[in-house]
Amino acid sequence: MAALVVRPSGPLEGTVTVSGAKNSVLKLLAATVLAPGRYHLHNVPEIADVAWMGDLLVAMGMTTSRPAPGQLVVDSPAELLPEAPYELVEKMRASIVVLGPLLARFGRARVSLPGGDDFGSRPIDMHLDALRSLGASIELVHGFVEARAERLRGARLGLDFPSVGATENAMMAAVLAEGTTVIDNAAREPEIVDLAAFLNRMGAVVRGAGSSTIEIDGVHELHPVEHTLIPDRIEAATYLAAVGIAGGEITIAGARPDHMDLLVHKLGQMGMRISPCPEGLWAMAPRRLSAVDVSTLPYPGLATDYMPLLVAMLAVADGVAIVTENIFSGRFRYVDELVRMGADVRTDGHHAIVRGRQWLSGAPVRAHDIRAGAAVVLAGLRAQGETTVSEAHHIDRGYERFVEKLRGLGADVDRV
């Protein structure tokens, strides 16, 4: 298995370019199930999750190809096998979103219960309740979700929580349903807006994406399209965290500051200087930041994916911070890895108290999931000695050329 070796680095300098959004492209690929034909996607990252999602589409009878870097072509035939097998779905939780489009187009779907990152229970009850409200009959049989509906019908859906996945599944099911669907308490993330733009280009009628209420008028058919992905705001946040930990001055080309307003404000409170620039985002940080309290909330609040990065920053900041995780119960599992590196972090339920230290200490650690893995790599930039991060395949799920991009900023990181 691959591991990353990190040595003390900084100050960082230079320009790094963010790739297309992982959390967007996976849902756009699911949406290609909705209509036959050829789709052209641009700004697609070359990461493991995209490869796995492509494998899932191929297993259902579709074909994919990469004619050039950043491009992905998907061919969806008239007939598909509306089934997502366990060996693919268990790798990646996001693959559950093929359920809605399969059901909408074929009237039936058989999708394995999902796997993915290990940071707490994330039931799919809201996904299933939303589809039931649209008229689907659903059973859980031997680890599979089996859904049927002769024709989905529009309905008013009220989500108990603004779940991104449930919102996306409901949107993709509703675009071919009969009548109008209203999703109340919908997720508001930029990736939801990107999916809505993709669906509207296909001929759907989706209004209100980016707000808490989304309205969808069902249509009889859709058609394939060409689309360019939005940039990955979590990747952009990762490089902000890198310069926040190691110090320096960098430009993040392609970043969208309007997708990261609260994070930029919070990092400003810690002592970073961040501003928009023609290329994307400019950031400068002193050698050591100041501690601030942080808590995660659904968008436009601080994303839960930012939290491991922020904890790594706070571990070497000046002062004490209280960190509150409001989204996933098991998101602090990676803290033990930071503690192995000498961080002073104590957890209690969904809270953590972080007492910053001038330096951490290099140690063998492992990547629990995509963002936690990136966070311990960044912590290694301010750890005396050598930090070896095992199970780096988790990082490869969400970051394109992670080592090369960090090295381009002056970080001392190698893959072994």
C-alpha positions in Angstrom: 0.0 0.0 0.0 1.1 3.6 -0.7 2.2 5.8 2.1 3.2 9.5 2.2 6.3 10.7 4.0 6.2 14.3 5.2 9.0 16.4 6.7 8.9 19.9 8.2 8.3 22.5 5.5 7.6 26.1 4.9 7.1 28.8 4.3 5.1 27.7 1.3 5.0 29.8 -1.9 3.7 29.5 -5.5 0.5 28.7 -7.3 -1.6 25.6 -7.0 -4.6 24.8 -9.3 -7.7 23.1 -7.8 -9.4 20.3 -9.7 -13.1 19.9 -10.4 -15.3 19.1 -7.4 -15.3 15.5 -6.3 -18.7 15.9 -4.6 -20.2 17.3 -7.8 -18.8 15.0 -10.5 -20.0 11.8 -8.7 -23.6 13.1 -8.8 -23.4 14.3 -12.4 -22.2 10.9 -13.4 -25.2 9.4 -11.6 -27.4 11.9 -13.6 -26.1 10.5 -16.9 -28.3 7.5 -16.2 -31.4 9.6 -16.8 -31.2 9.8 -20.6 -29.5 7.8 -23.4 -26.8 9.4 -25.4 -23.3 10.8 -25.1 -22.2 13.2 -22.3 -19.1 15.4 -22.3 -17.8 16.5 -18.9 -14.9 18.9 -18.4 -12.7 19.7 -15.4 -13.1 16.2 -14.2 -10.5 15.2 -11.6 -8.5 12.0 -12.0 -9.2 10.5 -8.6 -10.1 7.0 -7.4 -13.8 7.9 -6.6 -14.4 9.0 -10.2 -12.8 5.7 -11.5 -15.0 3.7 -9.1 -18.2 5.6 -10.2 -17.2 4.9 -13.8 -16.8 1.2 -13.0 -20.3 1.3 -11.6 -21.8 2.9 -14.7 -19.9 0.3 -16.8 -21.4 -2.5 -14.7 -24.9 -1.2 -15.6 -24.1 -1.2 -19.3 -22.7 2.3 -20.0 -19.2 3.1 -21.3 -16.7 5.8 -20.2 -13.5 7.2 -21.7 -11.0 10.0 -21.1 -10.1 11.5 -24.4 -7.8 14.2 -22.7 -6.8 15.3 -19.2 -9.8 16.7 -17.3 -12.3 15.3 -19.8 -14.7 12.4 -19.4 -17.1 11.1 -22.0 -20.0 8.9 -20.9 -22.2 6.9 -23.3 -25.5 5.8 -22.0 -27.3 3.2 -24.1 -31.1 2.8 -24.5 -31.1 -0.3 -22.3 -29.3 -0.6 -18.9 -29.2 -3.1 -16.1 -30.8 -1.1 -13.3 -28.6 -2.7 -10.6 -25.6 -1.4 -8.6 -23.6 -4.3 -7.2 -22.3 -4.6 -3.7 -18.6 -4.8 -4.6 -18.7 -1.3 -6.2 -21.2 0.5 -4.0 -19.5 -0.6 -0.8 -16.4 1.3 -1.8 -18.1 4.7 -2.0 -21.2 6.0 -0.2 -22.0 8.5 -2.9 -23.0 5.7 -5.3 -26.4 5.5 -3.6 -27.5 8.4 -5.7 -27.9 6.2 -8.7 -31.1 4.9 -7.0 -33.2 8.0 -7.9 -32.3 8.2 -11.6 -32.6 4.5 -12.2 -36.0 4.5 -10.6 -37.1 7.5 -12.6 -35.9 6.2 -16.0 -36.7 2.5 -15.7 -39.3 2.2 -13.0 -37.1 -0.2 -11.0 -33.7 -0.3 -9.3 -31.7 -2.7 -7.2 -28.9 -0.9 -5.3 -26.6 -2.3 -2.6 -26.6 -0.5 0.7 -23.6 1.9 0.6 -20.2 1.9 2.2 -17.6 4.7 2.1 -15.6 6.6 4.6 -15.6 5.4 8.2 -16.6 8.3 10.4 -20.0 7.4 11.9 -23.4 6.1 11.0 -25.0 7.8 8.0 -28.4 6.1 7.4 -30.1 6.5 4.1 -33.6 6.7 5.6 -34.2 10.2 4.2 -33.3 9.0 0.7 -35.8 6.2 0.9 -38.6 8.3 2.5 -38.3 10.9 -0.2 -38.6 8.3 -3.0 -41.6 6.7 -1.2 -43.2 10.1 -1.1 -42.8 10.2 -4.9 -44.7 6.9 -5.2 -42.0 4.3 -5.1 -42.4 1.0 -3.2 -39.1 0.1 -1.5 -37.9 -3.0 0.3 -34.6 -3.9 1.9 -33.7 -7.5 0.7 -30.4 -9.2 1.5 -28.5 -6.0 1.8 -30.0 -4.4 -1.3 -32.5 -1.6 -1.7 -35.1 -2.8 -4.2 -37.4 0.0 -5.5 -40.2 0.0 -8.0 -42.6 2.6 -9.4 -44.6 2.5 -12.7 -44.4 6.3 -12.8 -43.2 8.6 -10.0 -45.5 11.4 -9.1 -44.6 14.8 -7.8 -45.1 15.5 -4.1 -44.1 17.9 -1.4 -41.1 16.5 0.5 -39.9 17.8 3.9 -36.4 16.6 4.8 -35.7 16.2 8.5 -32.2 17.5 7.9 -30.7 19.2 4.8 -29.0 16.1 3.6 -27.0 16.6 0.4 -27.4 13.0 -0.8 -31.2 12.9 -0.1 -31.7 16.2 -1.8 -29.8 15.0 -4.9 -31.6 11.6 -5.0 -34.9 13.3 -4.8 -34.0 15.9 -7.4 -32.9 13.3 -9.9 -36.0 11.2 -9.3 -38.4 14.1 -9.6 -37.2 15.5 -12.9 -39.0 12.6 -14.7 -41.9 12.4 -12.3 -45.4 13.4 -13.2 -46.3 16.8 -11.9 -44.4 19.2 -9.5 -42.2 18.2 -6.6 -41.2 20.6 -3.9 -38.3 19.8 -1.6 -38.4 21.7 1.7 -35.3 22.0 3.9 -33.2 21.1 0.9 -29.4 21.1 1.1 -27.9 24.4 -0.3 -24.4 23.4 -1.2 -22.7 24.7 -4.4 -22.6 21.0 -5.6 -26.5 21.0 -5.5 -26.5 24.1 -7.7 -24.1 22.4 -10.1 -26.3 19.4 -10.3 -29.4 21.6 -10.9 -27.6 23.4 -13.8 -26.6 20.0 -15.3 -30.2 18.8 -15.1 -31.6 22.0 -16.5 -29.2 21.7 -19.5 -30.6 18.2 -20.0 -34.1 19.7 -20.3 -35.3 19.4 -16.7 -37.1 22.3 -14.9 -35.4 22.8 -11.5 -35.9 26.1 -9.6 -34.5 27.3 -6.3 -31.3 25.3 -6.1 -29.0 26.9 -3.6 -32.0 27.9 -1.4 -33.8 25.7 1.2 -36.8 25.2 -1.2 -36.3 23.5 -4.5 -39.2 23.2 -7.0 -39.1 20.6 -9.9 -41.6 20.3 -12.7 -41.4 16.8 -14.2 -40.8 16.4 -17.9 -41.3 13.4 -20.2 -37.7 13.1 -21.5 -34.2 14.5 -21.1 -31.2 14.6 -23.4 -27.4 14.3 -23.0 -25.3 17.5 -22.6 -21.8 19.0 -22.2 -20.9 20.5 -18.8 -17.9 21.9 -17.0 -17.7 21.1 -13.3 -17.3 23.7 -10.5 -14.0 23.8 -8.7 -13.5 21.7 -5.5 -13.9 23.9 -2.5 -12.7 21.3 -0.1 -9.5 20.9 -2.1 -9.1 24.7 -2.1 -9.6 24.7 1.7 -6.9 22.0 2.0 -4.3 24.3 0.4 -5.5 27.2 2.6 -4.9 24.9 5.6 -1.4 24.0 4.3 -0.3 27.6 4.2 -2.0 28.2 7.5 0.1 25.4 9.1 3.4 26.0 7.3 3.2 29.8 6.8 3.9 31.5 3.5 2.0 33.1 0.6 0.2 31.1 -2.2 -2.3 31.6 -5.0 -5.0 29.0 -5.4 -6.0 29.1 -9.1 -9.5 28.3 -9.9 -10.9 28.6 -6.4 -14.3 30.2 -5.9 -14.2 32.4 -2.8 -18.0 32.8 -2.9 -18.3 29.0 -2.2 -16.1 29.4 1.0 -17.3 32.7 2.6 -17.5 31.5 6.2 -14.3 29.5 6.0 -12.4 32.5 4.7 -13.9 34.7 7.5 -12.9 32.1 10.1 -9.3 31.8 8.8 -9.1 35.6 8.8 -10.0 35.5 12.5 -7.0 33.1 13.0 -4.7 35.6 11.4 -4.6 34.7 7.7 -4.9 37.2 5.0 -7.1 36.0 2.1 -8.6 37.8 -0.8 -10.0 37.1 -4.3 -7.5 37.6 -7.2 -7.8 37.2 -11.0 -6.6 33.6 -10.8 -8.9 32.6 -7.9 -7.8 33.1 -4.3 -4.6 34.7 -2.7 -3.6 33.7 0.8 -0.8 34.6 3.2 -0.2 33.4 6.7 2.3 34.1 9.4 4.4 31.3 10.8 1.8 30.7 13.6 -1.9 31.5 13.7 -4.2 32.2 16.6 -6.8 29.7 18.0 -10.5 30.3 17.4 -13.6 28.2 18.2 -15.2 26.4 15.3 -18.3 24.4 14.7 -19.7 22.6 11.7 -23.2 23.2 10.2 -24.9 22.5 6.9 -24.0 24.9 4.1 -23.6 27.9 4.2 -22.1 27.0 7.6 -18.6 25.4 7.9 -18.6 22.1 6.1 -17.9 18.9 8.1 -15.2 18.1 5.5 -13.3 21.2 6.6 -13.1 20.0 10.2 -10.1 17.7 10.1 -8.1 20.4 8.3 -9.1 23.0 10.9 -8.2 20.8 13.8 -4.8 20.2 12.3 -4.4 24.0 12.0 -5.5 24.5 15.6 -3.1 21.8 16.8 -0.2 24.2 16.0 -2.0 27.5 16.6 -1.4 29.8 19.6 -4.1 29.3 22.2 -7.0 27.0 23.1 -10.0 26.3 20.9 -13.3 24.4 21.3 -14.3 22.5 18.2 -17.9 21.2 17.7 -18.9 18.6 15.2 -22.7 18.8 14.5 -22.9 16.6 11.4 -21.3 13.2 11.9 -20.9 11.4 15.3 -17.7 9.6 14.4 -15.8 12.4 12.7 -13.2 12.8 15.5 -11.7 9.3 15.0 -8.7 10.7 13.3 -7.8 12.8 16.4 -5.8 9.8 17.8 -3.5 10.2 14.8 -2.8 13.8 15.7 -2.3 12.9 19.3 0.4 10.4 18.2 2.1 13.4 16.6 2.1 15.2 20.0 -1.1 17.3 19.5 -3.0 18.2 22.6 -6.6 17.3 21.6 -9.2 15.9 23.9 -12.6 14.8 22.7 -16.0 14.6 24.6 -18.9 13.5 22.4 -19.2 15.9 19.6 -16.8 18.4 21.1 -13.0 18.6 21.2 -10.7 20.9 23.1 -7.5 21.8 21.1 -4.5 23.3 22.9 -2.1 24.5 20.3 1.6 23.7 20.4 4.5 25.3 18.7 5.6 22.1 17.0 4.3 18.6 16.6 6.5 15.4 16.4 6.8 13.2 13.4 5.3 9.7 13.9 3.8 6.8 11.9 0.1 7.6 11.5 -2.6 6.5 9.1 -5.3 8.1 6.9 -8.8 7.1 8.3 -10.6 8.8 5.4 -10.1 11.3 2.6 -10.0 14.6 4.6 -8.5 13.1 7.8 -5.7 11.7 5.7 -5.0 15.1 4.1 -5.1 16.7 7.6 -2.4 14.5 9.1 -0.2 15.0 6.0 -0.6 18.8 6.5 0.2 18.4 10.3 3.4 16.8 9.2 4.5 20.1 7.7 4.9 21.4 11.3 6.1 18.2 12.9 9.8 17.8 13.8 11.3 14.7 12.2 9.5 12.5 9.7 5.8 11.7 9.5 4.7 8.6 7.6 1.0 8.5 6.6 -0.1 4.9 5.7 -3.3 3.9 3.8 -2.8 6.8 1.5 -5.3 5.3 -0.9 -7.9 7.1 1.1 -6.4 10.4 0.1 -6.3 9.3 -3.5 -10.0 9.0 -3.5 -10.5 12.7 -3.3 -7.3 14.5 -4.3 -5.7 14.6 -7.8 -1.9 14.7 -7.7 -1.9 15.7 -4.1 1.9 15.0 -3.5 2.9 16.9 -6.7 0.7 19.9 -5.9 2.1 20.2 -2.4 5.7 19.8 -3.6 5.0 22.5 -6.1 4.4 24.9 -3.2 7.7 23.8 -1.5 6.4 21.1 0.8 8.7 18.2 1.5 6.4 15.3 0.8 7.0 12.0 -1.0 5.0 8.9 -1.9 6.6 5.6 -1.1 
